[in-house]
Amino acid sequence: MSDGDDPKNLKPGTRVVEAGRRKEWTGSVVNPPVWRASTHLYTDSKDLAKGRPNEDGHFYYGRRGAPTQWALAEALTELEPGAAGTMLYPSGVAAIANVLLAILEPGDVLLVTDNAYEPTRNIALGMLKQYGIEARPFDPLDHAAYEAAFCDKTRAVMIESPGSLTMEVCDVPFLAGLARDKCAISVLDNTWATALGFPALERGCDISVMSLTKHVGGHSDLMMGSATAGKELYTKLRRASQHMGQVVSPDDASLALRGLRTLSVRLEKSTASAREVAQWLSEQPEVSHVLCPMLPQSGGHDIWSRDFTGGCGLFSFVLKGGRPDDRARFIDALELFGIGYSWGGFESLVIPFDPGRARSVTPWPPQGWNSDDRLGIRLSIGLEDPADLIADLGQAFAAMGSA
Ligand SMILES: *Cc1c(COP(=O)(O)O)cnc(C)c1O
């Protein structure tokens, strides 16, 4: 497949339109058709006896995919400078679990960022234990403690930036660079930024994982995950994926490709709207903290400006006062925000969060905050007009206050 290098040096917004659209896969239409196939038919016994090379882009059997899945994988590879290939998985969690199982062995130690997506923590601190792998959470903003956490058994580090829910932006080039110095593999959960907002391999990471369920799908109607890497690790991921029987449906791959084509404009729009909504929230008396890296006054903005080439619609804020009933009244009064997990769709969503139970070495509320400032709310800003979203949030604050 493509090696991720682009001789024409096209801009990401153009590559997102062009990527993966090989003529041999699309035929004379724009998109690759949905190849629903378990079986590939051989022409005769001689053809069968020849066997098939275990290479990307060759028919063999449905578990190795067909042009619909190959086109999606190749498109994601082309979007990630420095990548050699992409594996697809039936969900983002499946991608994370499969990557960790592919690169870790009994006796290894995994460093996992303390603000990781909760199922990532659960895999690392729970399931991996039964394979004799020890996971140690680290504070992604404490570089001295991170460096001290390495031992001669540290095989990999799992990074996420911004962190789930609490949105800390860490210095990924530093964390990944130190991992490389210590001969450990760095894995980044790049779901928030995607390769458009954070070229992970170029910034020093070894494997970039995404939940395609979020931004790439973009329409809240499919689940999928991906892992993109350079040649050596891609080969390893591919072998493990074949052992574990990972395959995605061609219908879902086709939907993901459709989502991918508008990724760049959707991210630009939701980033601009999120900035506007976050700025407005930071001026409201009911709000104690806005956790939005795109906002100049938010923590992590400096590193975000230095390392990221884009944002998205996902950020959090914290209510003043610490009364859970207030938060529930606020959320229930919202009309344009659906209450639900996931994010990155065309429609806005809201979810309350209390990260304390999912943290080991970073306190919540953080040091220096009022102890009442602990009720989190996460927003996923969609493609609605931000003025309507702000009006909706305003009436929900009024409903919260009038009880
Ligand atoms: C949702 C999410 C995942 C998991 O993806 P699924 O497709 O829901 O399994 C992984 N990482 C992050 C940061 C997420 O938000």
The ligand as an ORCA input file, in Angstrom:
! r2SCAN-3c Opt
* xyz 0 1
  C     -14.819      6.759     21.951
  C     -13.355      6.706     22.184
  C     -12.640      5.522     21.976
  C     -13.314      4.228     21.661
  O     -13.912      4.172     20.450
  P     -15.186      3.232     20.130
  O     -15.230      3.303     18.652
  O     -16.347      3.836     20.838
  O     -14.862      1.869     20.638
  C     -11.276      5.553     22.139
  N     -10.650      6.668     22.511
  C     -11.285      7.816     22.729
  C     -10.516      9.024     23.134
  C     -12.671      7.871     22.590
  O     -13.330      9.002     22.864
*
